Amino acid sequence: MEVPRLVRINYRVRTAAFFYTFFVLALQLWERHAPLVAWAFLALQFLVYPHLVYWRALRSQQPTRAELDNLLIDSTLFGAWSAYLGFPTWLTYTLLGSTMLNATVNRGLPGTLLALACSSAGAALWIAIGGFHYWPGTSDLVSALAFFGILGYTCAVGYVVYRQNRRILRGRDELRASEERYRLITENAADLIAMVDQDGRWLYTSPSYARILDPADLQAGADAFRHVHPDDADRARVSVLRVAGTGKARELPLRLVDREGRVRQYRMRVQPVENGRAPRDRLLLVSQDVTDLRESEEKLLLAAQAFEGMTQAIMITGADGTVQTVNRAFTEITGYEREDVVGQPEKAVRHALQPAEFYDNIYATVRREGHWSGSFWSKRKSGAVYREWRSVRAVRDAEGATTHYVIVFSEAGGGTNGAHPELGQQRG
């Protein structure tokens, strides 16, 4: 488990501060000719104790809470040490001031009062054991060390707080920038983005909704599905309830009637806004306008049906002559199945009734004039010969480069089983 930031920082600060305090109090004990047991407790308190309370915090199921309690233990022990030393002014100020500063930074005013209460309890406990003594004075060296010690400790705590504040400010700036990015995305997105409650009432709508519905229909608390096509509205409400209950996103088609009475088609995705609670009381709706796409699909479907329904054979090739598609009439007239020719070069379906130069002249004319048409004798897959009327047209892009060839032909009558009939007639 990762060690919480407070535990790590306090361990480093406590270890360094206690090490320094050890030498200051050691000088005081030496000047007062303290007994050996006092030296033992001094070593335990200021050299061993920081590691023990750190270990205690690590072993706790709530390390941060354990560390906050460690600060109160510090206050209690420092109160006892102050009473033992006779409440010397500079040392008492150093010991109690440092613990109260820590408690104030981490717990506010209640922490200050708790630290003062714990220090008083520690001092009272020692007075009950060893009696009350009051020796306010300390040597100039001890006083100076205590002064610089509390000054350094205060600066160290202030620096830690400064670093934390800077980290919070950076996080706030990053959050504000992130919110600004999402706001710009939402406000400029073409998709409809909204948030609704479980009952399907608006909580938020993106500005893109203003292009579809009137402002009165977008007020917070209004029915979000009021202008949905009647056949889709109930299904949309049920989807919202199911997502709120299960937490699983759903996608569904939706028809929306805009302010001008036109029916537009959308693909709407409903997903919960995770808040760790169930049922989910906020749901995100993202609707993509697929009206033009559906219309294009319908047009393509109609074009495909018309392509297949033509009585004339149609073969479309790429600019390199590779066959890309043929229609049903092609297979009926030539006898070649679609699989026989698609992906093959157009030359593969030519026959020997016409010389190669004949086709070269056709495509030279198409490249020069854009089209060619004429009639000539042709042969089916079965070998039967028939007279064919054929048109070849080039398809060019905006820059004039040829991208496809469209070949349309039909049977012109006069079929025969004879071999090598005369060459056909042609015109540009």
C-alpha positions in Angstrom: 0.0 0.0 0.0 1.3 3.5 -0.9 2.3 5.5 2.2 0.1 8.6 2.5 1.8 11.9 1.9 1.1 13.2 5.4 2.7 10.2 7.0 5.8 10.4 4.8 6.3 14.2 5.4 5.7 14.0 9.1 8.1 11.1 9.5 10.9 13.1 7.8 10.2 16.3 9.7 9.7 14.5 13.1 13.0 12.5 12.7 15.1 15.6 11.9 13.4 17.8 14.5 13.7 15.2 17.3 17.3 14.6 16.4 18.1 18.3 16.9 16.0 18.5 20.1 17.9 15.5 21.5 21.1 17.5 21.5 19.4 20.6 23.0 17.8 18.7 25.9 21.0 16.6 26.3 22.9 19.9 27.0 20.2 20.9 29.5 20.4 17.6 31.3 24.2 17.7 31.4 24.1 21.2 32.9 21.5 20.0 35.5 23.5 16.8 36.2 20.4 14.6 35.4 20.4 11.0 36.5 21.1 8.1 34.1 17.4 7.1 33.8 16.7 10.6 32.3 19.3 10.1 29.7 17.8 6.7 28.8 14.3 8.2 28.4 15.8 11.1 26.4 17.3 8.6 23.9 14.1 6.6 23.7 12.0 9.7 23.2 14.0 11.5 20.6 16.0 8.8 18.8 13.8 5.7 18.8 10.2 7.1 19.2 10.0 8.7 15.7 10.5 5.4 14.1 8.0 3.6 16.4 5.2 6.0 15.7 6.0 5.8 11.9 5.8 2.0 12.1 2.5 2.4 14.0 1.0 4.5 11.3 2.1 2.1 8.6 0.5 -0.8 10.4 -2.8 1.0 10.9 -5.7 0.5 8.6 -6.1 4.3 8.5 -2.5 5.6 8.3 -3.4 9.2 8.0 -5.7 9.1 11.0 -3.0 7.2 13.0 -0.5 10.0 12.1 -2.9 12.7 13.3 -3.2 10.8 16.6 0.7 10.6 16.7 0.8 14.4 16.9 -1.4 14.3 20.0 1.0 11.7 21.5 3.9 14.1 20.8 2.0 16.8 22.6 1.4 14.6 25.7 5.0 13.5 25.9 6.4 17.0 25.4 4.1 18.3 28.1 5.6 15.7 30.5 9.2 16.7 29.5 8.4 20.3 30.1 7.2 19.5 33.6 10.2 17.3 34.3 12.6 20.1 33.2 10.8 22.6 35.4 9.0 24.5 32.6 12.1 26.4 31.3 10.8 29.2 29.2 12.6 28.7 25.9 12.5 24.9 26.0 8.8 24.8 27.0 8.0 27.3 24.2 10.0 25.1 21.7 8.4 21.8 22.7 4.8 22.9 23.1 4.9 25.5 20.3 6.1 22.9 17.7 3.4 20.4 18.6 0.6 23.0 18.6 1.8 24.3 15.3 1.6 20.8 13.8 -1.8 20.2 15.2 -3.1 23.6 14.0 -1.8 23.0 10.4 -3.3 19.5 10.2 -6.5 19.9 12.3 -7.2 23.6 12.5 -8.5 25.3 15.7 -9.8 22.0 17.2 -6.3 20.6 16.7 -4.8 23.5 18.6 -7.1 22.9 21.6 -6.5 19.2 21.5 -2.8 19.6 21.5 -3.0 22.1 24.4 -5.2 19.7 26.3 -2.8 16.8 25.7 0.3 18.8 26.7 -1.5 19.9 29.9 -2.4 16.3 30.6 1.2 15.1 30.1 2.5 17.9 32.4 -0.1 17.1 35.0 0.8 13.4 34.9 4.5 14.1 35.5 3.7 16.6 38.3 1.5 13.8 40.0 4.5 11.5 39.7 7.5 13.6 40.4 6.1 16.8 41.9 6.0 20.4 40.6 9.3 22.2 39.9 9.8 25.5 38.2 13.2 26.4 36.7 12.5 29.0 34.0 16.1 29.9 33.3 18.4 28.2 30.8 22.0 28.9 29.8 22.6 31.2 26.9 23.7 28.3 24.7 20.6 26.3 25.4 18.3 29.3 24.9 20.0 30.1 21.6 19.7 26.6 20.4 16.0 26.5 21.4 15.4 29.8 19.7 17.0 28.8 16.4 15.4 25.3 16.7 11.9 26.7 16.9 12.7 29.2 14.2 14.0 26.5 11.9 11.1 24.2 12.7 8.5 27.0 12.0 10.2 27.7 8.7 10.3 24.0 7.8 6.5 23.6 8.5 5.8 26.8 6.7 7.8 25.5 3.7 5.8 22.2 3.7 2.5 24.2 3.8 3.8 26.4 1.0 4.6 23.3 -1.1 1.1 21.9 -0.4 -0.5 25.2 -1.3 1.4 25.4 -4.6 0.4 21.8 -5.4 -3.3 22.7 -4.6 -3.0 25.8 -6.8 -1.5 23.8 -9.7 -4.3 21.2 -9.3 -6.9 24.0 -9.3 -5.3 25.6 -12.4 -5.2 22.2 -14.2 -8.9 21.6 -13.2 -9.9 25.0 -14.4 -8.1 24.4 -17.7 -9.6 21.0 -18.0 -13.1 22.4 -17.4 -12.4 25.1 -20.0 -11.4 22.5 -22.5 -14.5 20.4 -21.9 -16.7 23.5 -21.9 -15.3 24.6 -25.3 -15.7 21.0 -26.7 -19.3 20.9 -25.4 -20.3 24.3 -26.7 -18.8 23.8 -30.1 -19.6 20.2 -30.6 -22.1 19.4 -33.4 -23.5 16.5 -31.4 -26.3 17.1 -28.9 -24.9 16.7 -25.3 -27.2 16.8 -22.3 -27.6 15.7 -18.7 -31.0 14.5 -17.4 -32.3 13.0 -14.2 -34.0 9.6 -13.8 -37.3 11.1 -14.8 -35.9 12.3 -18.1 -35.9 16.0 -17.2 -33.2 18.4 -18.3 -30.3 19.2 -15.9 -28.0 20.6 -18.7 -28.1 21.0 -22.4 -25.3 22.0 -24.7 -25.6 25.1 -27.0 -26.0 22.8 -30.0 -29.5 22.1 -28.8 -30.4 25.7 -29.5 -30.2 25.0 -33.2 -32.9 22.4 -32.9 -35.3 23.4 -30.1 -36.7 26.7 -28.6 -35.1 28.0 -25.4 -38.4 27.3 -23.5 -38.1 23.6 -24.3 -34.6 23.5 -22.8 -35.3 24.9 -19.4 -33.9 22.9 -16.4 -36.7 20.6 -15.2 -38.5 20.5 -18.6 -39.4 17.1 -20.2 -36.3 16.1 -22.2 -38.4 13.9 -24.5 -41.2 16.2 -25.2 -40.2 16.8 -28.8 -39.2 13.2 -29.5 -41.3 11.3 -32.0 -44.2 9.7 -30.2 -43.2 6.2 -31.4 -39.7 6.7 -29.8 -40.4 8.8 -26.6 -41.6 6.0 -24.4 -38.7 3.8 -25.5 -36.2 6.6 -24.6 -37.7 7.1 -21.2 -37.5 3.4 -20.4 -33.9 3.3 -21.5 -33.1 6.2 -19.1 -34.7 4.3 -16.2 -32.8 1.1 -17.1 -29.5 2.9 -17.3 -30.2 4.6 -14.0 -31.0 1.3 -12.4 -28.3 -0.9 -13.9 -25.4 1.6 -14.6 -24.9 0.0 -18.0 -24.9 2.4 -21.0 -27.4 1.9 -23.8 -27.6 3.1 -27.4 -30.8 3.6 -29.4 -32.1 5.3 -32.6 -34.2 8.4 -31.9 -36.4 10.7 -34.1 -36.6 14.3 -33.0 -39.1 16.9 -34.2 -37.3 20.2 -34.5 -38.8 23.7 -34.0 -39.8 23.8 -37.7 -41.6 20.5 -37.6 -39.0 18.5 -39.5 -38.2 15.0 -38.3 -34.5 14.4 -37.8 -32.9 11.1 -37.0 -30.3 10.7 -34.2 -28.3 7.9 -32.6 -28.4 8.5 -28.9 -26.2 7.0 -26.2 -27.4 7.0 -22.6 -24.8 6.5 -19.9 -24.7 7.2 -16.2 -22.6 9.9 -14.6 -20.7 7.9 -12.0 -21.1 9.1 -8.5 -20.6 5.9 -6.5 -24.3 5.7 -5.6 -27.2 3.6 -6.9 -29.6 4.4 -8.4 -27.8 6.9 -10.6 -29.6 10.2 -10.5 -27.7 11.9 -13.3 -27.4 10.5 -16.9 -25.5 11.8 -19.9 -27.2 11.9 -23.3 -25.0 12.2 -26.4 -27.0 12.3 -29.6 -25.4 12.3 -33.1 -27.4 13.5 -36.1 -27.5 10.7 -38.6 -30.3 12.2 -40.8 -27.9 12.9 -43.8 -26.2 9.6 -43.3 -29.6 7.7 -43.4 -30.7 9.7 -46.4 -27.3 8.9 -48.1 -27.8 5.2 -47.2 -31.3 5.3 -48.7 -30.0 6.9 -51.9 -27.2 4.4 -52.2 -29.7 1.6 -51.7 -32.0 3.0 -54.4 -29.0 3.4 -56.7 -27.9 -0.2 -56.0 -31.4 -1.4 -56.7 -31.5 0.6 -59.9 -28.0 -0.7 -60.9 -29.1 -4.2 -60.5 -32.5 -3.7 -62.2 -31.0 -2.2 -65.4 -31.7 -4.3 -68.5 -28.4 -3.1 -70.0 -25.2 -4.7 -68.8 -22.9 -2.5 -66.8 -19.3 -3.0 -65.9 -17.3 -0.5 -63.9 -13.5 -0.7 -63.8 -10.8 1.3 -62.1 -8.4 3.6 -64.0 -6.0 0.7 -64.4 -8.7 -1.5 -65.9 -9.4 -3.8 -63.0 -13.1 -4.8 -62.8 -14.7 -3.4 -59.7 -18.3 -4.4 -60.1 -20.9 -5.7 -62.7 -24.7 -5.9 -62.6 -27.0 -8.8 -63.0 -27.7 -8.0 -66.7 -24.0 -8.4 -67.4 -24.1 -12.0 -66.1 -27.3 -12.7 -68.1 -25.9 -11.4 -71.4 -22.3 -12.7 -71.2 -22.7 -15.8 -69.1 -19.9 -14.8 -66.8 -20.7 -14.8 -63.1 -19.7 -11.8 -60.9 -17.0 -13.9 -59.2 -15.5 -14.7 -62.6 -14.7 -11.0 -63.5 -14.6 -8.8 -60.3 -10.9 -8.2 -59.4 -9.8 -9.3 -62.9 -8.4 -7.0 -65.6 -11.0 -5.9 -68.2 -8.9 -7.5 -70.8 -9.6 -10.9 -69.3 -13.2 -10.8 -70.6 -12.3 -9.7 -74.1 -12.4 -12.2 -77.0 -10.5 -12.8 -80.2 -13.3 -11.6 -82.4 -11.7 -8.2 -82.5 -8.0 -7.5 -82.7 -6.2 -5.8 -79.7 -5.8 -2.6 -81.7 -9.6 -2.3 -81.9 -9.8 -2.0 -78.1 -6.7 0.3 -78.0 -8.4 2.7 -80.4 -11.6 2.6 -78.2 -9.7 3.7 -75.0 -7.6 6.2 -76.9 -10.8 7.8 -78.0 -12.2 7.8 -74.5 -9.0 9.3 -73.0 -9.2 12.0 -75.7 -12.9 12.8 -75.9 -14.2 11.2 -72.6 -16.5 8.7 -74.3 -17.0 6.2 -77.1 -19.9 4.2 -78.4 -20.5 1.7 -81.2 -21.5 -1.8 -82.1 -19.5 -4.9 -82.9 -19.7 -8.7 -82.7 -19.1 -10.2 -79.3 -19.0 -13.7 -77.8 -20.6 -15.1 -74.6 -18.8 -17.4 -72.2 -20.6 -20.3 -73.9 -19.0 -19.4 -77.2 -22.3 -18.1 -78.8 -21.7 -15.0 -80.9 -24.0 -12.0 -80.7 -24.0 -8.4 -81.9 -23.4 -5.9 -79.1 -23.9 -2.2 -78.8 -21.4 -0.8 -76.3 -20.7 2.6 -74.6 -17.5 3.4 -72.7 -17.3 6.6 -70.7 -14.5 7.9 -68.5 -15.2 9.2 -64.9 -12.9 12.0 -64.0 -12.2 13.8 -60.7 -12.2 17.6 -60.1 -8.6 17.8 -61.5 -9.5 16.0 -64.7 -7.7 12.7 -63.8 -9.5 9.5 -64.9 -10.6 7.5 -61.9 -13.0 4.9 -63.4 -14.4 3.6 -66.7 -18.1 2.8 -67.0 -18.9 0.3 -69.7 -22.5 -0.2 -70.7 -23.6 -2.6 -73.4 -26.6 -4.5 -74.6 -27.5 -7.1 -77.2 -28.2 -5.5 -80.5 -29.8 -8.6 -82.2 -28.5 -10.6 -85.1 -26.9 -13.2 -83.0 -25.0 -16.0 -84.8 -22.9 -19.0 -84.1 -20.5 -18.3 -87.0 -16.9 -17.6 -86.4 -15.0 -14.4 -87.1 -17.7 -12.1 -88.4 -16.7 -8.8 -89.8 -15.5 -6.0 -87.5 -18.1 -3.8 -85.9 -19.0 -0.3 -86.7 -17.8 2.4 -84.3 -18.1 6.1 -83.7 -16.5 8.5 -81.2 
